[in-house]
Amino acid sequence: MINVSSIKMHMYCPMKLYLKTHLNGDENIEYSTHMEIKNLKRDIQDMIQKNMRKIKKTMNLDEIENVLSQNIYEYIENSTKTMPTSNLNITQEQTDEINDEIYFNIKTLSIKSKKAMEILNKDGFDIAEMFFPNSIHSYLIKDTQLDLISLCDKIEIIDGKYYPISIKSSNPPLKGVWSQDAIELVAHAILIEEEFDTEIFVGFIDYQKIGDRRPVVMDINLRKSLFSIIREVKEIAENKKLPNVKKNPKKCERCEYENTCLKK
């Protein structure tokens, strides 16, 4: 069964997928740390949502920001301190980046929530669903007919409609979304359609660094591209087909397989 993460890796570099699939190696600590950070950010969003229910329309921006921030930075500090005891490696730079990102998001949310409360004449408890719709987090979903499996970051459910959400900590493009992010999202959309017997016409990429949500239309061309890539991934993963790739210095210098790949 093909994992959607393998599809993303193939789009980044087919040779990296080949080496990761067919070479023996220890568990990737870097990947585990990345997933732990993603879970930490999800927990923080849940805490901010709970805090939003405490804000009042009579509060000023500083008061709203203080309420939204309650226990957040202490939780980040305590969580990042415990990661080394789990053999995970989070750097001070990564911790600072998380703090900066959350600070920016809380600042932005304070302004948006203040404006919403003024316009609607409602307290935070009543407007929370505007910013935090009903959703399913980290949902493992698979389809034996499609031979596809993945862990969906988030599925938002609004008026009975399902919207796949991919949460990214990477830098976004100036416009639109990265192609590998779009392909990952359409894979999740197809899995959700099969799982919940529904149709999905649009999904979203949340680029957390800049607090920006960007739409992706689930059109026929994107779906065709996904199945074309799935066939290529199967050739590499199942038939051990060695891909032909051109060296990309920016990608190669960050790859843990660089030395092995050069020998190939």
FENCOR-V451365 format. One record per residue. N is the residue number from 1. OMEGA is omega in degrees with one decimal (* if undefined). Layout:
n=N omega=OMEGA
n=N omega=OMEGA
This chain:
n=1 omega=-175.9
n=2 omega=175.0
n=3 omega=-179.8
n=4 omega=177.1
n=5 omega=176.3
n=6 omega=177.2
n=7 omega=178.2
n=8 omega=-180.0
n=9 omega=177.9
n=10 omega=-179.5
n=11 omega=177.0
n=12 omega=177.9
n=13 omega=179.9
n=14 omega=-179.2
n=15 omega=177.8
n=16 omega=176.7
n=17 omega=-179.6
n=18 omega=-176.8
n=19 omega=179.9
n=20 omega=-176.5
n=21 omega=-168.3
n=22 omega=175.5
n=23 omega=176.9
n=24 omega=179.6
n=25 omega=178.4
n=26 omega=177.8
n=27 omega=-176.2
n=28 omega=-178.7
n=29 omega=-179.6
n=30 omega=179.7
n=31 omega=179.6
n=32 omega=177.4
n=33 omega=178.1
n=34 omega=-179.2
n=35 omega=179.3
n=36 omega=177.2
n=37 omega=178.5
n=38 omega=177.7
n=39 omega=177.8
n=40 omega=-179.5
n=41 omega=177.3
n=42 omega=177.7
n=43 omega=179.7
n=44 omega=177.6
n=45 omega=177.0
n=46 omega=179.8
n=47 omega=178.2
n=48 omega=178.6
n=49 omega=178.8
n=50 omega=179.4
n=51 omega=-179.2
n=52 omega=-179.1
n=53 omega=-178.9
n=54 omega=-174.8
n=55 omega=-177.4
n=56 omega=-178.3
n=57 omega=179.9
n=58 omega=-177.8
n=59 omega=172.4
n=60 omega=-174.5
n=61 omega=-179.9
n=62 omega=179.3
n=63 omega=178.8
n=64 omega=-179.5
n=65 omega=179.4
n=66 omega=179.3
n=67 omega=-179.9
n=68 omega=-176.3
n=69 omega=-174.4
n=70 omega=174.6
n=71 omega=-174.9
n=72 omega=-173.6
n=73 omega=174.0
n=74 omega=179.3
n=75 omega=177.9
n=76 omega=-179.3
n=77 omega=-178.7
n=78 omega=-177.8
n=79 omega=-178.9
n=80 omega=177.6
n=81 omega=-177.4
n=82 omega=-178.4
n=83 omega=179.2
n=84 omega=178.8
n=85 omega=178.0
n=86 omega=-179.0
n=87 omega=174.7
n=88 omega=-173.2
n=89 omega=175.5
n=90 omega=-176.3
n=91 omega=176.1
n=92 omega=177.8
n=93 omega=178.0
n=94 omega=178.1
n=95 omega=178.1
n=96 omega=179.8
n=97 omega=177.3
n=98 omega=180.0
n=99 omega=-179.9
n=100 omega=-178.9
n=101 omega=-179.8
n=102 omega=178.0
n=103 omega=179.6
n=104 omega=-178.9
n=105 omega=179.3
n=106 omega=176.2
n=107 omega=-178.6
n=108 omega=-179.3
n=109 omega=178.1
n=110 omega=-179.8
n=111 omega=-178.6
n=112 omega=-177.7
n=113 omega=177.6
n=114 omega=179.7
n=115 omega=-179.6
n=116 omega=-179.8
n=117 omega=178.8
n=118 omega=-177.3
n=119 omega=-174.6
n=120 omega=-177.9
n=121 omega=-178.9
n=122 omega=173.1
n=123 omega=-177.7
n=124 omega=-179.3
n=125 omega=-175.0
n=126 omega=-177.5
n=127 omega=-174.8
n=128 omega=-177.2
n=129 omega=175.7
n=130 omega=-175.8
n=131 omega=-178.7
n=132 omega=-179.8
n=133 omega=174.2
n=134 omega=-174.7
n=135 omega=174.8
n=136 omega=-177.6
n=137 omega=172.9
n=138 omega=-174.6
n=139 omega=177.9
n=140 omega=-174.2
n=141 omega=-179.2
n=142 omega=179.2
n=143 omega=-176.1
n=144 omega=178.4
n=145 omega=177.6
n=146 omega=-176.8
n=147 omega=-172.9
n=148 omega=179.0
n=149 omega=177.8
n=150 omega=173.2
n=151 omega=-178.4
n=152 omega=180.0
n=153 omega=-173.7
n=154 omega=173.3
n=155 omega=177.6
n=156 omega=-177.7
n=157 omega=-177.6
n=158 omega=-179.5
n=159 omega=177.2
n=160 omega=179.2
n=161 omega=-178.3
n=162 omega=-179.2
n=163 omega=176.4
n=164 omega=179.7
n=165 omega=172.6
n=166 omega=-176.9
n=167 omega=-174.4
n=168 omega=174.7
n=169 omega=179.7
n=170 omega=175.8
n=171 omega=-179.5
n=172 omega=170.4
n=173 omega=179.3
n=174 omega=178.5
n=175 omega=175.7
n=176 omega=-178.4
n=177 omega=174.8
n=178 omega=-176.5
n=179 omega=179.9
n=180 omega=177.1
n=181 omega=178.7
n=182 omega=179.6
n=183 omega=176.8
n=184 omega=-176.8
n=185 omega=179.9
n=186 omega=174.7
n=187 omega=177.1
n=188 omega=-179.7
n=189 omega=-179.3
n=190 omega=177.8
n=191 omega=179.3
n=192 omega=178.2
n=193 omega=179.8
n=194 omega=-176.2
n=195 omega=-172.7
n=196 omega=178.0
n=197 omega=-176.5
n=198 omega=174.8
n=199 omega=180.0
n=200 omega=-177.5
n=201 omega=-179.7
n=202 omega=173.0
n=203 omega=-174.7
n=204 omega=171.4
n=205 omega=175.6
n=206 omega=174.4
n=207 omega=-167.9
n=208 omega=-177.6
n=209 omega=-179.3
n=210 omega=177.9
n=211 omega=-174.4
n=212 omega=175.6
n=213 omega=-176.6
n=214 omega=-176.6
n=215 omega=173.8
n=216 omega=179.5
n=217 omega=-177.7
n=218 omega=-174.2
n=219 omega=-174.3
n=220 omega=-178.5
n=221 omega=178.3
n=222 omega=178.9
n=223 omega=178.1
n=224 omega=179.0
n=225 omega=178.9
n=226 omega=-176.1
n=227 omega=174.4
n=228 omega=179.5
n=229 omega=177.4
n=230 omega=178.4
n=231 omega=178.8
n=232 omega=179.0
n=233 omega=179.0
n=234 omega=177.7
n=235 omega=-179.7
n=236 omega=-173.3
n=237 omega=-173.5
n=238 omega=-177.0
n=239 omega=177.1
n=240 omega=177.9
n=241 omega=-179.5
n=242 omega=-176.8
n=243 omega=172.9
n=244 omega=-178.8
n=245 omega=175.2
n=246 omega=-179.7
n=247 omega=176.5
n=248 omega=-173.6
n=249 omega=-177.4
n=250 omega=179.0
n=251 omega=-172.4
n=252 omega=-176.7
n=253 omega=178.0
n=254 omega=-173.6
n=255 omega=-179.7
n=256 omega=-179.5
n=257 omega=-172.9
n=258 omega=-177.3
n=259 omega=178.7
n=260 omega=-177.9
n=261 omega=-179.3
n=262 omega=176.0
n=263 omega=179.1
n=264 omega=*
